[in-house]
């Protein structure tokens, strides 16, 4: 029987360090290549960035991507070539549809540091990017305790949800062809699925039924469901 629940430990991720920042890559990225960790459905990048005050990524270009950013702590200043300038605070989600092409920069604000998770998805179809203008949207989310809340849907078959669990509380993960569960902070207790999971660890589930997971301490989970 094929394995349908994989664990990607945070310690197994690829690491890049530069002045003022550290990045952990969950999938193959740049000079880091691993044929077993290239993508998960349309998810081709899942980066965990820690930036020092005022530090970050200078202007660079993207195209043909849906880029979803969740700010875990601090605040990130975004600027792009379409004229958008904004600050994305902790507990906010930003969606950049790169379309036919856009340049942008991301830096922690001067009162940093900041930590954010950035996830790239391939577009749903070529028509989504051919000649399409880039767009950018930010939403600050209300997250009732222990409730899985949908925060972004960059494709019709892909939904990102977030849940903040109190210590010793639980949540039922949805059933979907693919489910990606990332521990942004905190820890999950040992379960039938795995030994305890900690900050930076992830479940990758394929064709699994619903599963209930429990937190051992206050915990924030990022949960992708892919129905396509």
N, C-alpha and C positions, 0 to 999 in steps of 0.2 A: 504493500500500500504506500503510495507516495506521501511524503511529508507535506502537510498543508499548513503547519504553523512553524515559521522560522523565527529565531531570535537574532536580532542584530545588536550586539552589545556595543555600548558607547565606546568602550576601550578598543574595539576592533575597527573603528572608523579611521579614515585617512586624515592626517593632520597637516595643516599649513600654518606657518607662523611668519608674520611680518611685523614691522615696527608698529606698535600700537594695536595689534589685532591677532586673534587666534581663531582659526576656522576648523571645524570637524566636518568632514564630508562623509555622508552615509553611503553614497554611490560613487562609482568611478568618476573622477573629475580631473581635467588637465593632465598633469604628468602621472596621476594616480590611476592605474587601470587594474581592474579585477573583473574578469569575464562573468563571475558569479554575482557581482553587485553593480550592474549597469543601470537598471531601472526596475520599477515595479508598476506594471500597467503604464499609464501615461506619465507617471512620476519619474522624472529623469535626474532630479537634483533635490537633495534634502540636506541643507547646510545649516550648521549651528555656529553663529558668529558671536564672538565677544570682542567688543571694541572699547579702547580706552577713550577718555574724554577728548572730543574733537577729532578722533581718529576714525578711519574707515576706508571707503573705496572711492577713489577719484573717478571722474567721468569715464564711462565705458559703454559699449553699444550692445544691444540685444535685438533680435528679430525672431519671429515665428515661435514665441514662447508665451505662456501664461505664468506670470511670476507672482506668487503669493507670499507675503511676509507677515509673520506674527511676532510682535515685540513682546518678549518675556519680561524684560526689566529695562529701566531707563527710557531713553527716547532717541529716535533716529531721524535725522534731517534728510529729506529726499528732495533732489532737484533733477529736472529732466529737460530735454530739448524741446518738449512741447510747451514749456513755460510753467510747468507745475513746480511750486516750491511749498513744502509743507513739513510739519514735524509729526511723526507717528509715535504716539506714546504707548507705554506698556498697557496691555489689554486691548490693543487695537490691531485690526487686520487691514492690510493694504493689498490691492490687486492691480498689477501692471500688466495690461495686455500689450505686448510689444508690437504686435501687428507687423507692418512692413519694415519697421525699424525705429528705434528710439535710443537715445543716449541718456544715461542718468548717473547720479552719484549718490552715495549713502554714507553719512558720517554720524557718529554719536554726537549729541549736543554737548556744549561746553561743560555742562554740569554732569557729564557721564560718570562712569562707564555705561554701556548699553549692551544688551544681549538680545539677538533676534534670530528666529528660525526662518530661513528662506527656502521656498519649495518651487521648483520649476516643473511645469507640465507642458507636454506637447499640445499644440492646438488640435481642436476636434476634427477639422478637415482643412484642406488647402484653401478653401474659400474664406476661412476665418482670417487668413493672413494676407492673401493676395491683394495688394493695394489698400489694405485696411489701415486706418489711422490708429496710432497708439492711444490708449486711454489709461487713466489712473484714478483709483477710488480708494478712500480710506473710511473705515467704520470703527468707532469705538464701541465695544461690545459690553452689554450687561450680561453677566454670567451668574445666575442664581446658583448657590452651592449645590453640588452633587447632581447637576442637570446637564445633560449633553446638549449643547447649543450649536446649531449650524451657523457658521460665520462667513463662509465663502463658497461659491460654486462657479469656478472659472470655466467649466465645461458642463454640459447637460448631464453627463454621466459621472461627475466627480464632485463630492461635497467634503469640505473640511469642517469638522466640528471640534469644539473645545469643551472640556469639563474640568471644573475645579472641585476636587474631592476633599472633604474634611478628613482628618485622621480617622481610620477605621470605618470609613464609609465605602460604598461600592457603586458600580455603574455597570449596566448591561451594554456590551458592545453590539452594534447592529450586525445583522447578517447581510452579506453582500458577496459578489464574486471575488472581490479583493478588499481587504481592510488593512490599513497601515496605522498602527498605534504607537505614538512616540511619547515617552516620558520626558516632558519638558522640565519638570522639577518634581521633587519628592521621590516616592517609591511605592511599588505595588508589592503586596504580600505574595508569598509562595502560593502557587495554585496548581491545578492539574495541567496547566499549560507550560509552566516553567518554574524554576527557582525565582526568588525575588528579582524584580526589575528595578533599576535605579535611574536617576537622571542621565539622559543620553541613550538609554536602551530603547529598543523598539520591537514590537510584534509585527510580522508580515504574514497575514492570513489569506489563504486561497480556498474558496468554496467551503468555508467553515460556517457552522450554525452560530447563533448568538452565544456569547460567552460573558460571564460576569466576572469582573476583576475588582479587587478590594485594595484600598490604600492603607499603608501602614502609618503614614504621616500625611499632612496636607500635601496634595499632589495635583499637578496640572498635566492633562493629557491632550495631545493633538491627534485627532482621529480622522483619517481619510477613508471614505468609502468610494469604491469604484464599481459602478454597475455595468460598465461597458466591457 
